[in-house]
């Protein structure tokens, strides 16, 4: 029986695996309790490979936050703001940001360890 050939993941795929693993672990345990070894194990790669793609755990967190902000920006661009006075438009904008905060608690879970 012939063994199936191993496929190598590309650098963007590996980076994505690291981000996905870290996002999951930060949400579950909080940033402070997660180690780069835990991230490497979750992503199925070596710790050295984590450092090949990210300089530090803080660098990984920065990428995650950048992704979250990008997701929010896309949603905000699709949001239909009311016409009218600038005050109403600004209030609608902040109300929408507040809705993101209520709906998506992931940002808080990532930065704060669960009690």
C-alpha positions as CSV (number, residue, x, y, z in Angstrom):
1,X,0.0,0.0,0.0
2,X,1.4,3.4,-1.0
3,X,1.6,6.2,1.5
4,X,-0.1,9.4,0.6
5,X,2.3,12.2,-0.1
6,X,2.6,14.9,2.6
7,X,1.5,18.3,1.3
8,X,3.4,21.3,2.6
9,X,1.4,24.3,3.7
10,X,2.3,27.6,2.3
11,X,3.6,30.4,4.5
12,X,0.2,32.3,4.5
13,X,-1.5,29.0,5.4
14,X,0.9,28.4,8.4
15,X,0.5,32.1,9.5
16,X,-3.3,31.6,9.4
17,X,-3.1,28.4,11.4
18,X,-1.1,30.2,14.1
19,X,-3.6,33.1,14.2
20,X,-6.5,30.7,14.4
21,X,-4.9,28.6,17.1
22,X,-3.9,31.7,19.2
23,X,-7.4,33.3,18.7
24,X,-9.0,30.2,20.0
25,X,-6.6,29.8,23.0
26,X,-6.7,33.5,23.9
27,X,-10.5,33.4,23.9
28,X,-10.5,30.3,26.1
29,X,-7.7,31.0,28.6
30,X,-6.9,34.7,28.3
31,X,-3.8,36.2,26.8
32,X,-1.6,36.0,29.9
33,X,-2.1,32.2,30.5
34,X,-1.3,31.2,26.9
35,X,2.2,30.3,25.9
36,X,3.8,30.1,22.5
37,X,4.2,26.4,23.1
38,X,0.5,26.1,23.6
39,X,-0.1,28.0,20.3
40,X,2.4,25.8,18.5
41,X,0.8,22.6,19.8
42,X,-2.7,23.8,18.9
43,X,-1.5,24.8,15.4
44,X,0.3,21.5,14.9
45,X,3.7,23.0,14.3
46,X,6.9,23.5,16.2
47,X,7.5,26.5,18.5
48,X,10.4,27.6,16.3
49,X,8.0,27.8,13.3
50,X,5.7,30.0,15.3
51,X,8.6,32.4,15.8
52,X,9.4,32.2,12.1
53,X,6.1,33.9,11.4
54,X,5.7,36.1,14.5
55,X,8.3,37.8,16.6
56,X,6.4,37.3,19.8
57,X,3.1,36.4,21.4
58,X,2.4,40.2,21.4
59,X,2.9,40.2,17.6
60,X,0.3,37.4,17.3
61,X,-2.1,39.4,19.4
62,X,-1.6,42.5,17.2
63,X,-2.4,40.4,14.1
64,X,-5.6,39.1,15.7
65,X,-6.7,42.6,16.7
66,X,-5.9,43.9,13.3
67,X,-8.1,41.1,11.8
68,X,-11.0,41.9,14.2
69,X,-10.8,45.6,13.4
70,X,-10.9,44.7,9.7
71,X,-14.0,42.6,10.2
72,X,-15.7,45.4,12.1
73,X,-14.7,47.9,9.4
74,X,-16.3,45.7,6.7
75,X,-19.5,45.5,8.7
76,X,-19.5,49.3,9.3
77,X,-19.1,50.0,5.6
78,X,-22.1,47.9,4.9
79,X,-24.2,49.7,7.6
80,X,-26.7,52.2,6.2
81,X,-26.4,55.3,8.3
82,X,-29.4,57.5,8.7
83,X,-29.6,60.7,6.7
84,X,-30.0,63.9,8.6
85,X,-27.9,66.0,10.9
86,X,-24.2,65.2,11.5
87,X,-25.1,64.7,15.2
88,X,-27.6,61.9,14.3
89,X,-25.1,60.3,12.0
90,X,-22.3,60.4,14.7
91,X,-24.7,59.0,17.3
92,X,-25.8,56.2,14.9
93,X,-22.1,55.4,14.3
94,X,-21.3,55.1,18.0
95,X,-24.5,53.1,18.6
96,X,-23.3,50.6,15.9
97,X,-19.9,50.4,17.6
98,X,-21.6,49.6,20.9
99,X,-23.6,46.9,19.2
100,X,-20.3,45.3,18.0
101,X,-19.1,45.4,21.6
102,X,-22.2,43.7,22.9
103,X,-22.4,41.2,20.1
104,X,-18.8,40.2,19.8
105,X,-17.2,39.6,23.2
106,X,-14.2,37.9,21.6
107,X,-12.0,41.0,21.9
108,X,-12.6,41.1,25.7
109,X,-12.0,37.3,26.0
110,X,-8.8,37.6,24.1
111,X,-7.3,40.4,26.3
112,X,-8.7,39.4,29.7
113,X,-8.3,36.0,31.3
114,X,-11.5,34.4,32.4
115,X,-12.3,34.3,36.1
